[in-house]
């Protein structure tokens, strides 16, 4: 129904919006941290796990849902034929994609802890 160009443009727009939202959150977290107005008590050892669960099934469930953050690395295999130099591009894209997601999500969690009480 739709051509490859239209779908790839839609994917690019969705990616820019998603990365823009995460970047906005990170900028807010850095701004709050620089001003010294963050909720630093969220990082104290005595309050870190307050209200947390001791049920292993809850932790397994949390890890299961975290997998979805990293699942799109396998989509690189579907575009293998479209790449100009797949032997070089595919491993680099996988590494930098997973590394970028890990760093941005870790920083987003730090920003959450700084911003929200």
C-alpha positions as CSV (number, residue, x, y, z in Angstrom):
1,X,0.0,0.0,0.0
2,X,2.7,2.5,1.0
3,X,6.2,2.8,-0.5
4,X,9.4,2.2,1.2
5,X,10.2,6.0,1.1
6,X,7.0,7.0,2.9
7,X,7.4,4.3,5.6
8,X,11.1,5.2,6.2
9,X,10.1,8.8,6.5
10,X,7.4,8.0,9.0
11,X,9.9,5.9,11.0
12,X,12.4,8.7,11.0
13,X,9.8,11.2,12.2
14,X,8.7,8.9,15.0
15,X,12.3,8.3,16.0
16,X,13.0,12.1,16.1
17,X,10.0,12.6,18.3
18,X,11.0,9.8,20.7
19,X,14.6,11.0,21.0
20,X,13.3,14.6,21.4
21,X,11.2,13.6,24.3
22,X,14.0,11.8,26.0
23,X,16.4,14.7,25.3
24,X,13.9,17.1,26.8
25,X,13.7,15.0,30.0
26,X,17.5,14.8,30.1
27,X,17.8,18.6,29.7
28,X,15.3,19.1,32.5
29,X,17.2,16.8,34.7
30,X,20.5,18.5,34.0
31,X,19.0,21.9,34.6
32,X,17.5,20.9,37.9
33,X,20.8,19.3,38.9
34,X,22.8,22.5,38.0
35,X,20.4,24.7,39.9
36,X,20.8,22.4,42.9
37,X,17.0,22.1,43.2
38,X,16.8,18.3,42.6
39,X,15.4,15.7,45.0
40,X,18.8,14.4,46.1
41,X,17.3,12.5,49.0
42,X,16.1,10.0,46.3
43,X,19.7,8.9,46.0
44,X,20.3,8.3,49.8
45,X,20.8,4.6,50.7
46,X,18.1,4.6,53.4
47,X,15.4,5.8,51.0
48,X,16.4,4.1,47.8
49,X,14.4,0.9,48.2
50,X,11.7,2.2,50.5
51,X,8.4,0.7,49.5
52,X,10.1,-1.8,47.2
53,X,9.1,-5.4,46.7
54,X,10.8,-8.4,48.1
55,X,9.0,-10.8,45.8
56,X,11.3,-12.2,43.1
57,X,8.4,-12.4,40.6
58,X,8.1,-8.6,40.7
59,X,11.8,-8.2,39.8
60,X,11.4,-10.8,37.0
61,X,8.4,-9.0,35.7
62,X,10.3,-5.7,35.7
63,X,13.3,-7.2,33.8
64,X,10.9,-8.7,31.3
65,X,9.4,-5.3,30.5
66,X,12.8,-3.7,30.3
67,X,13.7,-6.1,27.5
68,X,11.3,-4.2,25.2
69,X,13.6,-1.2,25.5
70,X,16.4,-3.1,23.8
71,X,14.4,-5.4,21.4
72,X,14.8,-3.4,18.2
73,X,18.4,-4.3,17.6
74,X,17.2,-7.4,15.8
75,X,15.4,-5.3,13.3
76,X,18.8,-4.5,11.8
77,X,18.8,-8.0,10.3
78,X,15.8,-7.1,8.1
79,X,17.6,-4.3,6.3
80,X,20.7,-6.3,5.6
81,X,20.2,-6.3,1.9
82,X,19.6,-2.5,1.8
83,X,23.0,-1.6,3.4
84,X,25.9,-0.6,1.3
85,X,28.6,-2.1,3.5
86,X,26.7,-4.5,5.8
87,X,29.8,-6.2,7.3
88,X,30.9,-2.9,8.8
89,X,27.5,-1.1,9.3
90,X,25.5,-3.8,11.0
91,X,27.9,-4.5,14.0
92,X,28.4,-0.7,14.4
93,X,24.7,0.0,14.3
94,X,24.0,-2.7,16.9
95,X,26.8,-1.5,19.2
96,X,26.0,2.2,19.0
97,X,22.2,1.5,19.2
98,X,22.4,-0.6,22.3
99,X,25.0,1.7,23.9
100,X,22.9,4.8,23.1
101,X,19.7,3.3,24.5
102,X,21.5,2.2,27.7
103,X,23.1,5.6,28.3
104,X,20.0,7.6,27.5
105,X,17.7,5.4,29.6
106,X,20.1,5.4,32.6
107,X,20.3,9.2,32.4
108,X,16.5,9.4,32.1
109,X,16.2,7.4,35.3
110,X,18.6,9.7,37.1
111,X,16.6,12.7,35.8
112,X,13.3,11.1,37.1
113,X,14.9,10.7,40.5
114,X,16.1,14.3,40.5
115,X,12.9,15.9,39.3
116,X,10.1,13.9,41.0
117,X,9.7,13.6,44.8
